[in-house]
Amino acid sequence: MSTLTLEPTRRGSTERIKRLRQISDQECSPSISIERAVLLTEAYQMYEGSCPTPILRGKAFKYIMENRSLYLEKGSLIVGEKGHKPWAAPTFPELCCHTMADFENMDKREKVFFKVSEEDRRIQKEVIIPYWHERAMMTRMNRLLPEEWHGLFDGGLYTEFLMQRGPGHTVADGKIYQRGFQDSIDLIEQEIAQLDFNHDMEALAKKEELEGMKLVCEGVIIMGERYAALARELAAQETDPQWRKELLELAEVCDVVPANKPETFRQAIQMYWFTHIGVTVEMNNWDAYSPGKLDQHLEPFYDKEIAEGTLTREEAFELLENLWIQFNNQPAPPKVGITLKESATYTDFCNINTGALRPDGTSGVSEVSYLILEVMDELKLLQPSSNVQISRKTPENFVREAAKISRKGWGQPAFYNSDAIIQELLNMGKSMADARESGVASGCVETGTAGKEAYVLTGYLNVPKVFELVLNRGFDPYSHKQVALDLGDPRQFTSYEEVFAAFEKQLNYVVDVKVAGNNLIERMYMEHMPVPLLSVITDDCIKRGLDYNSGGARYNTSYIQCVGIATITDSLAAIKKQVFEEQNLTMDELLVACKNNFEGYDEVFELVHNDTPKYGNDDDYADDLLKDVNVTLQKVVGGRPTPKGAKTIVEYLPTTCHVYFGQVMEASPNGRKAGIPLPDGISPEKGADRLGPTAVIKSAAKLDQLQTGGALLNQKFTPQVVAGEDGLSHMASLLRTYFAMDGHHLQFNVFEKETLIKAQKNPEQYENLIVRVAGYSDYFNNLDRALQDEIINRTEQNFG
């Protein structure tokens, strides 16, 4: 049985949805699906070496679509799975060829497990590993990346997203509802016909890319045709007249999409879902594939059919519920090693944006927006992640309805500042038209332009550990290696300014090594891993004849996600105040206390933990240091060029990496004990924010978030604090106030600390308890002990 068990009351608006929900939550267990790996291997064995790489990738995708198993659950109105059945996750050996030890670990681990059959183990050992081990991107990277890169990586200074996953953060815009894949083939053929081999020295490369794009379009169309045929085949054998009728209706839907543009609300949903399955089978994208402004994309179909009487609100609601269940059926592909530590969850981070501004700058809230809120609340599924975008123009009723759902305590929806997202995109060089039309958040909090941008996460940066290396003269106590610069004995520093200058110098070194590695990896993906399907649905890849992974998108951005800014801010505050200004401590005394985890150094701990200004209390002493750290990160990280013409942007988010980063660190000068998780996003250190939520948002707003690609802020309340109309008004006011100060994102955990402690002790009694982790929600029982403790110890705020 899956750990994702059903609530005592089956959720869903109809018996159909309740049954599909039960199958998804109770009757399916996370497992490995080896089928994609087998078909990919067969395709490569047939075609590798006989055609250019873009065409090889196109042929391989088409071969998978022609031969993969199709799953059609009785009663389902929406079809398509990544694996051969729900909760069966495909593997991507071209990226990461799992070892037999990996398979054993996935099968046996207690959290985020994937069951692996004996037959799948045999195939992996005899077929997949012999062909893919040396070809896999992860193997190539480990050979190519230099020793200094590995030294910092092994010490937990940063992670690398693209070792087990491909470039992603891809979001749908409206084009998939305005043209079918046959229309895309026509566009591609026009571009091929117009190639100028006399004057364009890249014409041959463009032709190869375009031919690969055409092949994947054919593959997606084949998927729809095969489902239509399967539905008719099943209908011919079906004895239940209602299901026979529905199977024939499903076949008619698949006759239209994905080959042609959708004409109805149901066809539009199925069009998105076929595209989603295609994208996530082509490549294990980080992360998944998101529908972007789903309410705005579906609104014309909904309004038209409601007016014509061919669709009822209840039917639309049921179709959306079915879509939500399809999302829930798709666990993130299995991860191992550090990649698991940075993202230990089944969630694939598909993020739906609801209520965003329209292209003309007016509010995008519609009847479909409210439908999505209701579906989210009715089903309470972890996937898809749901957010609402709030602007100055958002109706107050919509804000309050979303807040009502949030205060129920299961972590959705998250709240994003639509005005800030647009300004962030403008600051990155996007046009106002594109920012308004396509400005979305995806993954956790990341900003980009849907359907027009390749915005790629390259890994997390452990900012306070960079400072720890300064204090240890470049020696890493975790890996017991000299991994960075020896900037001299910190006991000999004579001023705070000297301390900060050393931090900046060490940061430059670490980021130099990290970005050099990023650029090598990006080059590898440009050469070996084109993604023609992503290219088809991303402006302007067809027009340029250039792949998504090679800079073909209209906009290209690379992100480094900075973790632990509150920890380094408070650590700098402790040194500045207690060592240099008040001279209550010597640097030696502080460093010795940190080495001993403050055991036997109660007075030192009291000074740095309780008698030093802390970020999160609207105290300019600490908050000015926060601003200094952010400015330095922007200077050192921001704007660095990449091989495909992108520029590097700073983000503040952790997923679950703040736990891992804390585990590889000693005690910090702010009083944080060794091994304790870092704070998530730009949230203050646990227990440091002592003056309530208003003080927190005022501190957080002092960081210039409009220069970032996203900044995550968590707040925790007890149910009593947000109860009633007053509590609802307080939540809405907090959101409006923070966003008026250009805050990017805010999300809430609403529960009693005692409830989590009980759930930790008696997990079987709390199988359905959901919490907000970082930029996503998860079942409390699915989190490891360290992450559970981190959530338990977050400050409980009140509006007193």
N, C-alpha and C positions, 0 to 999 in steps of 0.2 A: 504494500500500500504506500502511496505517496505521503510525505509529511504534510502536504498541502490539503488538509482535510476540510470537509464541508462544515458549515455552521449547522447547528441543530435545526434551524428553520431553513429549508432550501430556498435559495434566493433566485428570483426571476419573475418576470411579469406573466409568463404563461407556463403551462406544463411542459411544453417543448423546451423552453429555455432552462427550466429547473432540471430537466433530465440531462440536457447537454452540459449544464454546469456540474451536475453530479458525476458525469463521465469524466469531465476534465479534472475535477478535484479529488474524486474518490477512487475512480476505477483505472486511473493512469498513473504509472510510476515513471520517474525520470530514467531514461535509458539511452544507450548509444544506438544510433542507426548507422550501420556501416555501408549502407547501399550507395550513398553519394560517393564515398571514397572508392568503392569498387568500380562504379561507372566512370568516374573521372580517370581512374587508372587505365581502364580499357580504352577510353578515348585517347589518352596520351600515348598509349602503346601503338595505337593505329596511326596517329597523326603527327606525333612529335618528330621534328626533323624534316618533315615534308612540307611545312608551310610556316610563314612568319608567326610570331607569338600572338599577335592580336587575333589572327584567324584561328590559330590553335585554341585559344580561349573560347572563341565563338563556337567552334565545332564541338568542343568539349561540353559546353553548356547545352547546345542543341541536342547532343547525344544523351545527356542526362535527362532532358525533358522528354525525349522520345521513349526512354526505357525505364524511368523511375516508376515505383509503385504509386498508385493513386488510392487515397483513402477517402471514403464518403460515408459519414456517419448518418444513420437513419434519423430523419427529422431536421438535419442541418440545412439552413437556407444559404449558407456561405461555405464554399469549399476551398481546400488548399492547406497542405501541411508541409513543413520543411523536411521532416523525416517521413518514414513509411507509416506512421501513426501519430496521434497526439502524444506529446511529451517525449518523443523520440528525437534526440538531437543528432544531426549529421556531424561528421568530422571533416576537417579540411586539411588533408595531409600535405597539400602543396604549401601550406603556411607552417603548420606544426605537425610533424609526424609523430604521433604518440608512441612511446615505448610500451612494452608489455608491463613494465612497472607502473607506468601512467594508468593503464587500463585497470590494473589491480587496485591502485590507489583510488581511482574514481568509483570503483565498484564497492569498496570497503569503507570509504570515509563516511563519518557520521553526518556531516553537514555538506550540502550541495553535492550529493552523490549522483552517480549515473550507473545504473546496472548494466553489466556487459555480459552478453551470453557467451557460452563456450565456443559456439560457431563463429561469432564475431572476433573472439580472441584468435582463433585459428586463422581466419582470413587476415587479420592484422599482421600476424607473425609471418605467414607464408606468402602473402600477396602485397600488402600495403607497405610494410617496412622495407622489404628488399628493393622496391621500386622508388620509394619516396624519401627514405632517410637522408640520403646525400643531396637530394634535389630540394628539400623543404627550405622555405625562407628562413626559418629559425636556425637550421644547421648552417646555412650560408652566412647568416649574420654572425653567429658565434665564431666562425672562421675569420670573418672580415674585420670585425670590430677590434680596435687595438687594446693592448693590455691595460692602459690607464682607464679606458672606458669600463672594462670588466671590473677593475678594482673599485671604482666608485659605485658601480651597479651592485656588486656583491656586498658592499658596505651599507646599502640602503640609502644612498644619496638621491637616487632617482629610480624610476621604473621605465620600461619601454613598452608601450601599447602594442606596437606592430610586430612583436615577436610571435604572437599566437593569433593575432587578428589583423585584418586588412584595414586600410584607411577607410573611414566611414563618416559618421555624422551627416548622413544624407537624408534630406527631408523632401517630401513631395510638394510641388506647387500645383497649380491648376491644370498644367498641360496634359496630364494623363486622363483628365476628364473631357478634354477638348479634342484629342486625337487618339485614334487607336494605333496599335503597333503596325498595322498595315499602312497607315498614314506615315508612320515613321520610316518604314521601308521605302515608301515613295520619296520622302525627303532625302534619304540616304542615297538612293539611286540618282536623284537629281544632282547631288553634290559630286558623286563619282563621275557623272557625265560631264561636269563642268571643270574637272581637274585639268590643269595646264602643264603638261609634261615638258613643254619647251622653256617655260620661264619660272616655274615653281619647282625649286630643287627638292622640296619636301613632298612633291605630288605622290611619289610611290609610297612613302610612309603613310600619307593620308589615305590612299586607296586601301592599304592593308587594314588600317584602323576602321575605315568605313565598312569594309567587307566583314570584319568581325562584328560590328554593330548590327549589320543586316542579319547575320546568322543568329544572334541572340534574340532579335525581334521574331524571327521565324520560330525559335524555340519557345518563346512565351506564347505565341499563337497556338503552337502544337499543344501546350499544356491545356489551354481552353478547349481545343477541339477534342482532346482525349477525355476531358471531364464531361463534355456534352455527350460523347459516345457512351461513356460509362453510365451516365444517368439514364440514357435510353435503354441500354442493355439491362440495367437493373429494373427499370419500369416494366419491361416486357416480361419479367419473371415475378413481379410483385403481386401479392394477393390482397394487400391492404389498399383499397381504392384511393384513400386520401394521400398516402405516401406515393402511390403511382402517379397521381396528378401532380404532386409537388416535384417529383423527379423529372417529369416532362417539362414543368416550368423552369426547373434548374437548367435543363438542357437548352432551353430557349435563351436563357440568360447567357450561357456559355457560347451560344451561337453568335452572340453580339460581341461580348468582351472576352478576351482582351484584343481581338483582331480589330474591332471598330470602337469608336467612341461610345460611351454609355448614353442612353436616352432616358433612363428611369433611375429613381433613387436606389433601387436594389442593384441595378447594373453598375451604378457608380461605386457602391460599396464593394461589389465583387471585382470591379476593375482595379480599385486600390489594392485589394487583397491579392489578386493574381500578381500585381506588380511587386508587392511586398515579398511574396514567396519567391518570385524570380530573383529579386535583388539579394535576398538572404541565402539563396541556394548558390548563386554565382560566387559569392565571397562572404566569408565571416566578417562582416563589416563591424567596426567599432564606431557607433553601435547600431545594430539592427537597421531599421528603416522606419521613418516616422511619417505620418500623414499630414503633418503641419497643421494648417488652419482648416481642420476637417469640417467644422461647422460652416465656414464660408464656401468650401468646395461643394458641400452637399446641399446648401441652401437653395440654389436655383432648381435642382431636381425636386426637392421637397415642396417648395412653393408651387411649382408647376403642377405636380400631381395632386396636391391637396386641392388646388383650385379646380382641377379637372375631375376630381372625385375618384381617381384611380389609386389613391393611397390614403390610409387613415393615419392619424397620429399614433395609434396603438400598433399598427403594422410597422411604421418607421421605428418605433421604440424597440420592437422585437428584433428587427433586422440589426439595429445597433447593438443590442445585447448579444446577438449571435456573433457579431464582429469582435466584441470584447472577449468572448470565450475563445475565438480563434487566436487572438493575441495570447491569451492565457495558456493555450496549448503549446506554445513555442518557447521552451526554455533557452536561455543563452547557451551557445555551444560550450562544451566542457573546457575548463581551464585547469592548468596545473601550475605548481611552483609559485613564483612571484606574481604571475598574472592572476592566479586565484586570490592571492592576498590583497591585490589592489582592487578586486571586484568579486568578492565572494558572495554570489547570489545567482539565482536562476533568472532574475529579471534581465531582459535584453534591452532595456532603456529606450523603448519606443515611447515618445513623449508627444501627447496630443495637446495642441494649443487651442484654447477656446476663448472666444470673446475679444480677440486681438483687433487692432485698428484695421479698417479697410484701406484699400489703395488711395481713396480720396481723403483719408485722414479722419473719417467719422467712425463712430463706434461700430464694431462688428458683431455686437450681441444680437442674436436673432432667436427665433423659436427653436431652431436646431441647437443653438448654444444651451438652452435650458433642457432640451432633450438629453444632451450629452451629460449635463450635470446629474440629471435624474438616473440615467443608466449607470453612471459611475457610482452613485449612492446606492442604487438597488443591488448591484452585483458585488460591490466591494472586492474587486479582484486586484491583484498586485500589478497585473499587466492589462492594458497599457498604462503607463504612468500618465497621469492627467494633470494639466495645469490650467489655470485661468490667467489670461493677460488682463491687467487692469491699467487703464489710462485715466487721465483727467476727464475723459468723455464717457467713461463706463457708467451705465445706470447704477444707482445705489442699490436697487433691488437685486441686481445680478451679483454684486459684491457680497451682499448679505446672504443670498442663497448659497453661494460658494462657501462662505464662512460657516454657515450652518452645517454643511457637510464636513468641513475640516475639523470642527470642534467635536465631532463624534469620535475622533481619536484613532483613526486608522491611517492617517498620514497623507490623504489626498483630499482635495487637490492642493498642489503647491501654487504659489502666487508670484507672478512676474510683472514687472513694470514695463508696459508696452511702450511708453514714451522713452524710457531709458534704453530699451532694446534698439529703437530706431536711432537714437542719438549715438549709441555705441557703433552701430553699423556705419553711420555717416562719418564718425571719427576714424573708421577703418578704411574709408575711401569708397564706400558704396554710394550709389545715387539715391536721392530721396525717393524716386519712383520705385526702385527695387527694395529699398528698406521698408517702405510702407506696404508694398504688395506682399513681400516674402519674409519680413522680419519675424523670426521665430526663435524659440528656445528648444533645444533638443538634448537628449541624454539626461544629464542632471540639470545644468543651468546654462549650457553653452549657447552662444548667440551666433546666428548665421542667416543667410538668405536662402530660403527653401527653393530647390530646383535650379539654383544658379551658382552654387558655391560648393567647393570641396573644402570643408573645414575639418582638419585632422588633428586629433589629440595624439601627442607624441609621448606622453608619460607624465608622471607626477614628480615634483621636485621637493625634497625634504629640506625646507629652508632653515629650520633651527638646527638641523644636523650640520649644515654648512658652517654655522657658528660654532657648533661643538668641535669641528675640526680645527677652527682657529684656536680654541682653548686647549687643544691637544697637539698643537704644532703640526697638523696635517696627518697625525696618526689616528687610525680608526680603532677605538677600543672594542668594537663589535667583531670586525674581521681580523683584528690584530695585525693590520698592515699599514704601512705608510702609503696613503692613497692620494694625498693632496699636498699643498704647499706648506712648508715650515716657515711661518711668518714671525718667528721669534717667540721668546718666552712671554706669555701673556702677563706673568707676574711683574714684568719689567715695563709694561705699558704705563705711561704717565698721565694719560687723560682719556676721557670717554671718547673723544674724537679719534684718538689713535685706535681704540677698540673697534669703532665703527668702520674706520678706514680698512682695517685688517679684514673685517667681515666682507666688505665690498670687494676687496682683492681676491679673497678666497671664492666668493660667489662668481666672480668673473672666470676663475679657473674651472670651477665645476661646470658652469654653463657652457664654456668653450668646449669642454670634452663632450658634454651631453649633446650640444647642437651639432658638433662634427659627426657624432654617431647618428643623429637624426638624418643628416644629409646623406650619409652613406646608405642608410636604410631606405630613404626616399628614392635614391637612384636605383636601388635594387627593385623596388616596386615599379618604377617607371619602365625598367627593362624586362622584368620577368612576369609581372602580374597586372596586365591591363584588365580593366573591368568594362567591357563594351556595353553591358546593359545599363550600368550606372551612367555611362557616357550618353546613351540614347536619351535618358530622361533628365539630363542636366544641361542647361544652356551654358556655353555655346559649343559643346563638344562636336556635334554633327557639322556645324558650320565651319569649325576650324579643322575638322578631320583629326582631332587630337583627343587622346584618352583622358578620362577623369583623373587617373593617377599620374598623368604627365603634364597637368596644367591646362587641360582643355576647358575647364569650367570658366565661366565669366569671372568669378572671384575665387581666389585660393588663399587659404589661411592655415597656419600651423599654430597650435596652442601648446604651451607648457603650463600644467596645472600646479600652482604653488600651494603647498600645504604647511600649516603650522605658523601662520603669520602672528597669531595671538601669542604663541609660546615665545617666539623670538622677541616680540615687542616687550612683553613683560620681563623677559630675561635682560634685555638691554636696560629697561627701567631700573631693575634691581642693581645692576652694575653702576649705572650712572648715578643713582641716588645714594646707595649704601656704600659703595667703594670710593667714588670720586667726590661727591658733594658733601655727604654727611660724614664720610670716613668712619662709619660704624664697623666696617669690615675691611680687611685687606683682600686683594685678589687671591692671594694664596689661601686664606681661610675659606673663601667661597669655593674655590676649586677643590680643596680637600673635602669640604662638606658634600659637594656634588659627587666626588669619587666614592664617598662612603654612603651615598643615597640619603644623606642627612641623618643617618643613624648616629646618635650621640652628639648631634650638632643642633639641638633644639633651638638655641638662641639664634643661630644663623637662619634656620628655617623660619622662625617667627619673623625675623626682619624682612626676608625676601618674599615670604608668602603672604604675610598679613600686614606689614608696615610699609609696603611699597605701592605706589599708584599702579592700578591695573587697567588695561584696556577693557572697555565694556561698561564703564561707569560715568561716561561723559566727563572724563578728567583729561584736560588738555596735556598734562604732563606725559601720561602714557600715550594718549591718542596722537600727539605730535610725533612720537617715535614710530607709531604705526604708519603715519604718513611718510616718514623718512624711509622706512623699509620698503613701502610700496613704490616710492619714487625711484629707489635704487633698483628694485626688481624691474621696473619699467625701463630703466636706463640700460640694465645689463641684459635683460631677456628680450624686451620689446623691440620689434623692428628688424630682428636678424633675418637675413634673406635665406631662402631655401632653393633647391635646384629647380623647382617647377614655377618659380617666380612668386611664391607666396612670401608673406612676412609673418614673423612669429609674434604672438599675442599672449599676454599674461592672463591666466584665469585663476580663480580661487575656488577649488572644489576638491574633495578627497575620494569620493565613493567610499570604499572601506580601507583605503590606503593609510589613513591617519592612524589606524590601529597598528598596521605593520610598521610604519615609520616610528611610532613610539616604542615598539618592541626592540628596535635596533639602536636605541639611544640610551645613554646614561641619564642620570638626573640632570635637570636643567637649572640654571641660575635663578629662575623664578620660583623654585620650590616644587616643580613637577618631578615626581619620583621616577626612577628608572623603569623602563618598560611600559609606563602608562601611556595610553593613546594620546596623540595630539588632538587639539580641537578640530572640529570639522569646518571646512570653508573659512569664512571670516567670523565664525562664532567665537566668543570669548572662551578662555580656559574654564574648565569645570569649576564652579564655585567662585570664580573671580568677579563675575558680574553680580554685584550685590545691591544695586539701586533700582532694579526693576527694568521692564522691557523698554520703556521710553529712553532711559539712559543708554541701553544697549544700541538701539537704532541710531541715537544721536552720535555715539562713538563710531559705529559702522559707517555712517554717512560721511564721516570726515575722510574716509578713504575714497579717492576719486574713482568710483566704479565705472564711470562712463568711458574711461580709458582702458577698461578690461574687456574680456570676452565673456564675462559672467562672474558673479561672486555670490556664493551660497551662504545663507544665514538661517540657522535653526533657532526656534524658540520653543520652550516647553512650559505648559500650563497644566494645572490640575483641572478636572472637569468643573469644579465649583467656581473657579475664577472666571470661566467663560460662559457660565450658565445664564439663562434668561435673556431678556432683551438688553439689559445693561451689559452683560458679557459679550453679546453679539456686537453691540455698538462699540465696545472697547476694541474688539478684534478688527472691525472695519476701520475704525479711526487709526489704529496702529498701522494698518496697511497703507491707508491714504497718506498718513504723515510721513512714513518712511519713504514711500515712492515720491512724495513731493520734494524730498531731499535727495532724489536721484538714486535711491537704493534700487538694486537690480532684482532681488529675489528675497522672499520670506516664506517660511513654511513652519508648521506647528506640529508638535507632539502634544497630545492632550490625554493624560492618564495619571493615575496615582502611582507614585514611586513604589508604594507597598505592593501594588498589583504586579509590577515587574519583578520584584523580589520573590513574590509567591510563585510567579510563572517560572522563574529560574529554578526554584526548588522542586516544583511539581509541574513539569512541562506537559504531562499528559492531560492536565486539567485546563490548559490554556493553549490548545492546539490552533485556535483561530485568532489569537492575539496578534494584531498587526501594528507595527511601529514605523515611524519615519526614521530612516537611518541617516542618509545624507541627502542626495538628490533623488532618492527613490524610497519606496516602502518595502518592507519585507515582514514575513512571519517571525515573531520574536524567537521561536524555537529553531529557526533556520540560521540564526546568528551564532557565531562562536562566543565563548564565555567572555573574552576580552571586549568584544563589541557590545555584548549585553551590558557589561559593567559600565562601559563608557556612556551608554544611553541612560542607564539608571542614575548615573552621577551627574548628568546635566542639571544645571540650575533650574529649579521650579520657580517660574516668575509669577508675579501677581500685579494687579493694577492699583494696589493700595498706595 
